[in-house]
Amino acid sequence: IWDIAGQPQFYMLHRPYFNGADGMLLVYDVTRSSSFSNVNNWYSTSVKYGLSGVPRILIGNKTDLKDEKKIILPMAEHLSQKLNAPFFETSALTGENVSDIFHKIAEMTLLSKLQD
């Protein structure tokens, strides 16, 4: 599992992390619109590096910050459909849905490998 830095100065370092990837967790911060917008950039980058067919999950993180939430559910569900990716909301702080997400990506990756 790689957590790739999103700052522009690190973009040139991304390619090695994409090579051989079997799945993707596209995570955004529900309190930051810019984070949500960047999901499309990450997806485009993954396609550029040949990962258009790998299993992926869209994840809205920091749901514990309910009063600061900027990304509403219909927006995330729309993007989830566009990316053909299951959608989860989670909180790393509380652990909400964390296990479910890892179980789901493991299941999706295994099924993908068995179909190859």
Sequence and secondary structure as in RCSB ss.txt:
>XXXX:A:sequence
IWDIAGQPQFYMLHRPYFNGADGMLLVYDVTRSSSFSNVNNWYSTSVKYGLSGVPRILIGNKTDLKDEKKIILPM
AEHLSQKLNAPFFETSALTGENVSDIFHKIAEMTLLSKLQD
>XXXX:A:secstr
      SGGGGGG HHHHTT   EEEEEETT HHHHHHHHHHHHHHHHTT TTS EEEEEE TT GGG  S HHH
HHHHHHHHT  EEE  TTT TTHHHHHHHHHHHHHHHHHH 
